[in-house]
């Protein structure tokens, strides 16, 4: 089944970073953002409830947790193997006003039904104004931070973000234990100068693991790197950072 990101729960799907993954999406996007063949559009969410598609108002924490609980219990009772429970989506999950409450409930569900499965979150642009954000992120076994820029200049050029947002990414990442850096390199951010600056930033971030990727053939407006170049980048990062580094290529990153 396709993964409709307008659904609160999606998957399980094969994540190149995490393996077989069940996704929980606190802020679903509109139906038009999903694939044309999305079965969720046609049939509703996996538990039979209508798909959630109100971009103007995120679903309540009760809706998110109830949807996740139904699917988690269903998979557990069926004896399904799940390698990760991932909070992610096209929208930044930490922007949900009840992100901490959702996180605490997911932690409890995981402990009961999938005690050996890591609880993960994919963070792009964390909202530092969200109350108790860092406390919530510390609950996750694997907080994955999208970060692949050695300088604010390249960050702003590639993402249209601001230098202040770049600074926030570094500050949030540096405050997290068990941090996993998810770094996607393309032509624009893989010069020797930028890579040297990126490796220096890792000293501030002190990650537990680094994932290195490039875009697949479906990457829009970005030029992917050859596999040989990606492997060289990974080797250079591993040598300097002294932590595990893995590489992958993905058409679209859900995690």
N, C-alpha and C positions, 0 to 999 in steps of 0.2 A: 504493500500500500504506500502511496506517496505520502510525504510528510507535509501536511497542510499547516502552515505557520499561523493561520487564523484560529487554530484549535489550541485549547489550553494544554492538552496532552497530545503528543505525537510520537510515533514509533511503536515498538522498538525499530531502530534503524541502525545501519552499519556506519559508525563514526570512524574516520581514519585515525583519529587521535585516541579514542577511548574504547573502541570495539562496539559490541551490541549495546545500544544505548536507548533508554526511555527518556524522552524529552518532556519537560514541563515548562510551559510558556506563560509567564504571568501577565504579559501585555500582548495579546494576539493582535495581528494586523488585519486589515480588510481582506476579504476573500479574493479580491483581484490580484493580490500579491503572490498567490500560490500557483503551482503548475496547472495547466489546462485539464490534465487527467486526474486531478486531485479527487480521491474517493471521499474525502471528508466533506467536500462541497456537495457531493451527490447524496451522501448517506448520513451526514452528521458526524459527531466525534465517535471514537471507538466504543464508548460506553452507551451510545444510542442517544445522547443528548444533542441538541442543536449546536452547530459550531458557533463559537463566540466571535463576533466581528464588529465590535464597537470601538473604533480607534479613538473616539472622543472621551471615552470613559473606560478605564481598565476594569476587568471583572473583580468582584469582591474577593478577599482572601478565602472566604468560605467556598466560593465557586472553584477557585484554583485548587485548593486543598482537597475538596470533595472529588473533583475530577481526577486528580492525581491518585487519591486513595483507591478509587474504584479500579483504576488500571493496574496499580501496583499490587493490590490484593488479587486481582484476576490473574496476573502473570505469576505471582507466587504460588497460588493454589494449583495452577496448571503445570507447575514445575519448570517454568521457563527460566533460562539462564540470561541474566542481565549483567553486563560488565560495568555499567555506570548509570546513575540517575543524574540527569543533567538539566539544570535550570538555564534556559537559553531561548532565543528567538530572534526575529529580525529587529525587534525593539530591545533597548537596553533593559534587562530585567530589574536592575537596582532602582529604576525610576518608579517602580510600583510603590505607592505610599505605604503599603503594608508588607514590604519586602522582608523585614525581620520576622514578622508573625508567620508569613508563608514559610520562610526558611526553618523556623523552629518546628513547625508542624511536619515539614518534609523530613527533618532529622528524626523525628519520632516514628514516622511511618517507615523510614528506612531501617531503623533499629529493630522494629518488630518483624518486618516482612522480608527484608533483604539485608541482614546485618553485616554481611561481608562485602556488600557492594558500595563503592565510594559515592558520596554525594558531591556533585560537581556543579560549578556555575561558570558560564562564559561571560566575561565582562569586557565591554568595549569602551564605554564612556561613563564611568561611575558617577553617580550624583552625590557629591560630597555634602549637599544640603540635606540628604535623606537622614533622618534621625537613626542613630545606632547602625549606620551603614557598615563601619568596620567591624563592629561586633557581629553583625550578621554574616559578613564574608568570612570571618574567622571560624564559623561553624562548619564550613565546607572542607571536605577532605582534599579537594583539588579545586582551588579557585584559579581558573584559566584567564589570564589577562592578555588581550590582544595588544601586542606591543612589538613594533618592528622598526623604530625610528631612532637614530642616534642623535638627532637634533630637532628642535622645535620648528626650524625652517622647513625641513623635509616633511615633518608631520603636517604642518599647515598646508603645504603644497599638495599633498596626497589626499588629505581627509577634509580639507576646508575648515578644519577646526582652528582653535586659537592657541597661542603660546601658553595661555593660562590653563587650557584643557590638557595640554601636553604635560605641564607641571603637575596637574592633578593626577594624571595617570601614573607618573613616577612616584608621587607621594603615597597614593593608595597601594600601589604594588609593593613599595618598600615597607609598608606597615603590616603586610600579610605574612603569616607563616604558611609553609607548604605551597608557596606560590609556584604556578606553572606558567611560564611565558610561552605564548602561542604566536610565533613570529612568521609572517608571510612576506617573503622577499620577492620583489619583481625588479625590473630594470631601474625604476626610479629611486629605490632605496638600498641598492646593493653596490654602490661605488666603494672603493677601498676606504676612502675618507669617512663615509657614512657608517660602514661596518666597524671601523675602529672606534668611532664615537658610540655606536650601539653597544659594543663590548664593554666600553667604559661605564655605560649606564647600568650594565648588569651588576657592577660592583655595588651600586646603590640599591638595586632590587633584590639581590641575593636569592635568586630563585632556587627551588628544589629540583626543577626539571625544565628543559627548554625543548619546545617543539618547533621545528623549522620546516617551512613549506613554501611552495610557490603556487600560483594559480594554475588551474587546468585550462583546457582548451576553451572552456566557457567563461573565462575571466574577461569582463567587459572593460575596455579602455586601459588594460594593463598588459605589459609584455612579460610572459612567464620566463623563468630562467631555465637553461638546460640542466638536466639532472646532474651532470658533472660539476657545474658551477655550484649548484645547491649543496652537493656533498662537500665541496671545498669550504663553503661557508660554514656548514655544520661542524666540520673538523676544526676550523679556526676558532669557532665559538667554544667547542668542547675543550680545546687546549687551554684557552684563557680563563674560561668560567669554572672549570673543574667540577661540573655537574653533568648528569646524563643528558644527552642530546639525541633526539630522534627526528627523522625526516619523513615527510609524506607529501603527496600532491592531491589536491581536492578541487573538484569542479565548483562546489559551493560549500563554504564552511558553516555548519550548524553548531559546531563546537570547536 
